[in-house]
Amino acid sequence: MAEVKLPQLGETVTEGTITKWFKKVGDAVALDEPLFEVSTDKVDTEVPSPIAGTLTEVRAKEGDTVPVGAVIAVVGDAGAAPAPAPVAAPVAAPTPEPTPAPTPAPAPTVVVATASSSGDAPLLSPVVRRLISENNLDVAKIAGSGPGGRITREDVLALIDAQAGKSAPAAAPAAAPAPAAAPALVVAKAAPVDSNEREKRIKLSKIRRLTGEHMIMSKAVSPHTFSVVEVDYANVDVVRSRVKNEWKKTEGFSLTYLPFISRAVVDALVEFPHLNASLDGNELVVHQYVDLGIAVDLDFQGLLVPVVRDAESKRLRALAREISDLGARAKSRKLSPDEIQGGTFTLSNNGSAGSVLTMAVINQPQVGIISTDAIVRKPVVVNLPDGGESIAIHPVGKLAMSWDHRAFDGAYAAGFLSRAKEILETRDWSVEL
């Protein structure tokens, strides 16, 4: 018999909502067969059974929100009888006092999960519950577009936008007549803070709060230091420009600079292993593998960092495929829990948003993070075959690294960045493809 616990769903996730059980008590369960679906602020995922056998007990119903590590089910040996229901509880309470022991605990969780005035309470993820609560919405008026009619974050945001669109014109006439300026000021003072025409208060979402807490902790723990190199991507562009059209046809996604940068960083990490490490007390734990985290923006709502496992064993095409797949599934919240934890080094791809120099915060307990900033065309000095120099227009960008000064010194960090730069500028990338 084995207890099934809610797994760690990401470094900053502390709870999850059980949205669906794929098995019922008494059903046979195979090892790694999907057992239940869980939803958090970061990811909706199917969780496989850790053992083969028979589902003998379910302790968290659909709709219950439970903390990470909580026992939510029990799987017994194959053919095991379901655990007897706790019938003894009512027998031990002969007095007629209103103490319905069997069900009070789960009930409030389900009720809290919805603000609906309808009879049947829909299943809502934590982020959807928060949006509904913060905006005083009626669940009964929200049409769900998710599986089984489930209400998604996009459904709630669409309703909020629609309501904002309807209410916006009403505010304009109040400010239009000049004589009404003084009364309007009085109304603004008396109105709720979030409706003030001059400012708006927005509660931080759970993912924003948890990210902030993690960043504050990281800055407090690690003495952050910053190093930058400038990379000439003309060598990369020679190959990338030649194959990008055919690549898009065969692979189904664009060949960006990110796979080239990832490949160079991974190879440089092998040569500078103290950057591919984590700190544990007074010990530097140097990893003999590279699990490369790639930060993905979730439409300005937060970040996920899916991990490319054993990146040191993958060539450019394999890296590109995995980065594209993980990025797409991160944006659609389809990553599994183990795909967003346990990285050894992180890349933050801010260049796609246009930044030219970013000092990222270290993803604890790692000791380094690189920001790949915007690549722009600019004049550079180039060496000519005859030994002379000339000016040419090349694609150029910066690799900016935040690193933990406890793990190594500036010369080591500079050596690593210089090696990554050298690989990008001199490798024959056509061989990789």
N, C-alpha and C positions, 0 to 999 in steps of 0.2 A: 504494500500500500504506500502511496506517495501523495504528499500534499502539493497542490498546485498553487503557486504564489504569483501575485501580480509582479511581472518582471520590471527591472529598471528600464524606463522608456526614454532615457536621455539623461544627461548629466544634471539638468535643472528641473526635471519633471518629478513631482512628488506624489502624484495621484493620477488615477485614470477612471473613466466611466465604462462599465461593461455594457456594450451596446448590443451584443448578440451572442447567444450560445449556439454552437453548431451541433452539440450533442445534448441529450437529456439523460437524466439519471437512469441507469440500467443499460445504456448504450455501450457497445464495444468501442474502444479508442485505440488507434494505432500510434506507434511512436512517430512524432513529428507531424501527425495529422492535425489540421486546424481544429482547435478546441473552442476558442471563443474570440470575439472581436473586442478591442478596447480602443477608446478614443481619449486623446489628451489635447492640450493646447497646441502640441507640435505635430502629432502623428496619429493617424487612424490605421490600425494594423491588426492582422490576424495573428493570434499567438498559438503556436503548436503545442501539442501535449508533450511533456517531458518524459512520458513513460507509456508503454502499451498496457492495456488492461481494460477495466470496466469503470465507467464513471459512476461512483457510488454515492457522491454527495456534492451538491452545489451550495456554496455558502454566500455567494453574492449574486443577486438576481440581475436581470437586464435592467439597466437604469441606475444601478447602485454605483456610487463613486467611492472608491476604496484607495487607501494609501499603498504606495509601492512596498512590496514585501508581505502584504496581507495574504492570508490563506483564503482562496476563493473557491476551491474545489478539492475533492479527494478522488484519486484514481486507484482502484484496488486491482487485485489479480484478475486475470481473464475469467469471466463467469461469476465473479463475486456478486453477492447479493447487495442491493442498495442498502445504504446505512438506514437503520430504522429512524423514522421521523421522531423528533423529540416530543412524543405524546405524553411523556411523564410530567411535563411542565404543568398542564392544566390540572392533573390529578393532585398535585401538591398545593393547589390553591382552592380549597373548598369554600372560602369565604366569598361572598358576593361582591366584594369591593372591585371597582372598575380598574383592574390591572391586567389587561390582555397581554400576558408575557410573550406568546409565540411570535408576534409580528411588529411590535412597536418600533424596533430599531431600523429595519429597512424602510418602513413607510415614510418617515420624514425625509429620507434621502431622495425618494422618488418625488415627493411633493415639492421639495425644494428645487428639484431639477426643472420644474416648469411653473410658469406663472399663468397657465391656461385656466380659463373658466369652463372649459369643456369637460366632459366626463372622463375620456380616456387620456391619460398623460403620455405624450410622446417621449421617445428617448432623445435626450439632448446631451451633446458633448459639453465639457466644461467651458470651452470658449463660447459656444452658442448660448449656454445658460447665462454667462456673464453679460453678453451683449443684450440679451432680452431683458435681464434685470436692470442694467444700467440705463436702458432707454425706455423702461416702463412699457414694454410691448405685450400684447396679448397673443399667446402662442396660437390660439384658435384662428387668428387672422393671418398666419404665416403659412404659405404653401410650401411644402417640402419637396425639393428636387433630388434628394439623395436616395440611396437604395431603400426600397420599401417605403418611400415617401418621407424619409427622415429629413428633418430640417437641418440645413448646412449653414456654415458661417456666411456663405455668399447669399443665401436666401434672406438672412436677417439684415445684412448690409444693404441689400437691394431695397428692402422695405424702409430702412432708415433713410436711404437716399430719396426714396419716393416721398416720404413724409416731409423731408426737408425741402424738397422741391415744391410741395403744396403750400407749406407754411411760409416760404421765402417771400412771395409776392405780398402777403398780408402785412409784412413789416414795413414795406416801402411807403404806403400812404401816410403812416403815422409820422414819418420824418419829413414828409414833403412840405406841408404848410409852414412857413416861417414863424407865424405867431405861436405855433404849438411847441416851439423848442424847449421852453422851460418845463411844461408838463411832461414832455418826453423824457427829460433828464430825471425827473422824479420817478417816473415809471421804471427807468433803467436801474435806479438805485434799489427799488423795491423788488425788482424781478430776480429770479434765481440767477446765480452767478454765471451759469453756463448759457444763459440767453442774453447776456449783455452784448450790445451791438459792437462794442469796442474790443471785446476779448471773449474767448471761449475756453472753458476748463474741460479737459478730457482726462478721465481717469486712465492711469496706465493699465494696459492689459496685463494679464498674468505673465505672458511670455516676456513683456517689456520689464516687469518688475524682477522676474527671476534672472533675466539677462543682466540687468543692472546690478543685482546682488552678486552675481558671479564675477562681473567685471570689477566691482569694488574690492571683492576678495582677492582677485588676481593682482590688482595694483598694490594692495596692502601686503601681499605675500612676496611678490617678485620685484626686485629692483630693476625696473624696466630700463633698458638702454636701446638706442636707436642707431641703425646703420643703413646706408643707402648706396647702391651702385646704379649707374646708368648703362642700359644695354642697347646696343645697335642690333635691331632685328632684321637687317637686310639679308643676312645669311638664311634666316628662317623663311623670309618672304620669297626667296628664290624658289624653294620647294613648295611652299604653301600656295603661292600664286599659280604655280604650274598645275597643281593637282586638285585645287579646291572645288572646281566645278564637277569633275568626275567623282570626287569624294562625296559631294552632296547627293549625287545620283545613287551611288552604291551604298552609302552608309545611312542616308536619310537625315543627316544633320550637318551643320556647317563645321568646317575645320577652323577653329579659332587658334589664337596663340596659346591658350591655357594648357593644352596637352603638351606642347613643346616646353613650356615653362615647368610644368609638373615633372616631365622626364628629366630635365636638367637639374631640378632641385633634388629629386630622388637620387640621381647619380652622385651629386655633390654631398648629400647626406651620408652616403656609403663611405666617402673619403673623410668626412668630418663627423664622426659618429656621436660626438658629445652634444650635437644639436638634435639628434634623433633620440632624445632621452627625456626622462622625467625625474623630478626630485622627490625623494622619500626621506623626510627628516634630514639627516646629515649625509645621505648617500645619493649619488647620481646613478640612476638606473639607466644604463645604456641598452637600448633595444637592438636586437640582432635582426630586425625586420622593419620595414617602413609601412606603417598604416597611415596613409596620407589623407588628412581631412581637407575637404573643399567647402568653404563657407558658401551657402546659397541664400540669397535674399528671397523672402516670401512676400513679394509685392509690398514692401515697406512695412510689413506687419511684424517682422522679426527675422531671425536667422536660424537655419539648421546647418549642421556640419556633417554631412554624410561622409563615410570613410571608404577609401579605396584600399582594400586589404592587400597586403604583400605587394605593394606597388613596385618594389625593387625587382620583382620577377616579371614585370610587364613592360613590353615595348610600347612605342608611341601609339600605334593603332589600338591596342588593347586598352591603354590608358584613356584614349579619347572616347572610346565606346563606353567605358564604365563611368567616366565623368559625365557624359551626356545622359546616360540612363539614370544615374543617381540624382542629377540635377532636376530632370523632368519629374521623377517620382517624389523628390523633396517638395517641389512646388504644388504637386497634387496631393500631398500628405499621404503618400502610399509607401513610405519606407517602413521597414521592420525595425524594432527597437535596437537590435544589434548592429544595424547599419549606421547609427548616429552616435555611437559611443566608442571609446577606446582608441582614438587616434594617437599617433606618436609625434606628428608635426602637422601644421595647418597652413593652407594657402587661403588668403582672403582676396577674392577677385574684384576689387573695387574699380579697376580700370574700365570695366564694362559700363559703369555708371558715370564715367567721365572724370574721376578724381586723378590728380597728377602726383600726389604725395600723401600717403596715409600712414599714420602710426597706429597700427592695430594693437589690441590688448591681448596678451598671451592667454591661450586657452589652457587653463590649468588641468593637470599638473605638468604640461609640456613646458619646454624651455625656450621655444622660439616660434614665431609666426611671421610669414611673409605676406606683404600686400603687393599684388600685381597691379600697378596703376596704369593709367591710360597710355596707349602707344600712339604717338603722333609723329607726323613727318616734319623733320627739321634739318637744317644744315649741319653736316658733320665733316670732320677732317678724315680723309681716306688716304691710305698709302698706295702709291702707283707702282707698277711692276719695275720701273726703272729706279726705284728708291725715293722718288720725289713724293710730294703731297698735293692733294687737291681738295676742293670742297664739293660735296655731293649731298643730295637730299635723300635721307634714309628714314625708315620708321624707327623711332627711339622711345624707350620707356624706362621707368625706374622700377627696381626691385627694392622695396623698403622693408627692413626686418626689425621687429621688436624682439629683444632677447633678454634672458635672465642672467644678470651679471654674476650670480652665485655659481653658475655652471661652468663658465669660461670667461675669457677676457676679450678685449676688442680685437686683438690681432687674429684670434681664432674665428670670430664672427666675420671679420673682413675677408679672411682667407676663404671661408665658405662661400660668401657672396661672389667673390672674384672668380671662384671655380665655376659656379653656376653661370655667371656671365660668359666665361670662356667657352663653356659647352654650347651655349646658345649661339655664340658668334662664330664658332669654328667647326662644329660637328657637320659631317655630311648627312643631312637629314633625309636625303633620298634613300639611303640605305635602310633607314627605319621604316620606310613605307614600301 
